[in-house]
Amino acid sequence: MKLIVGLGNPGAKYRLNRHNIGYLVLAELATRFNNTGIYRPKIKFHADSLDIQDHFGNSVLLLAPTTYMNRSGLSVGEAVKFYKIPNEEILIVCDDLNLPFTKLRFRAEGSSGGQKGLADVLRVLGTEKIPRLRIGIGQPPGQMDAADYVLMNFTEKERIDLDLTLKQAADAVECWIRFGITEAMNKYN
């Protein structure tokens, strides 16, 4: 089983925040893999979770922690422990302030780069050797505080590029599922 974790904050007021891009990628994946067209996640592991099979028969658990970003590790740790998922079969999808808007970057391991949800996951799992897909949301304008910026909604203009980015990110996740981190890095970085 593969575990795809989309980081974000629960609730309607955060739905289109920059910090919720991980959730948005999971929604795109759920739509692709759900033949019925109905997305009905279960509440499990302090998360909205959905067991799916991709188009090639791979078992995948989509996990959107509902613990709020800074406590995402609780949810991921419970799912990993329950299913005994090895680190290389986990992919964390999250926003990145240090990448230009729409830029994708896979990494096989490394620090959190200041992303607090990712930092909590790495802390709970006790390793930095967790694959991740970072999606650029760009830098805050002027002197704006980063914490305020990540909780802002995408602008109407950005939403056009956002739709394309979510599709590309979902393609990238599918590549990772089928071919692994090296192929995904070569194709999407």
Sequence and secondary structure as in RCSB ss.txt:
>XXXX:A:sequence
MKLIVGLGNPGAKYRLNRHNIGYLVLAELATRFNNTGIYRPKIKFHADSLDIQDHFGNSVLLLAPTTYMNRSGLS
VGEAVKFYKIPNEEILIVCDDLNLPFTKLRFRAEGSSGGQKGLADVLRVLGTEKIPRLRIGIGQPPGQMDAADYV
LMNFTEKERIDLDLTLKQAADAVECWIRFGITEAMNKYN
>XXXX:A:secstr
 EEEEE    SGGGTTBGGGHHHHHHHHHHHHH TTS    EE SSEEEEEEE TTS EEEEEEE S GGGHHHH
HHHHHHHHT  GGGEEEEEEETTS TT EEEESS   TT HHHHHHHHHHT S   EEEEE    STT  HHHHH
TSB  HHHHHHHHHHHHHHHHHHHHHHHH HHHHHHHH 
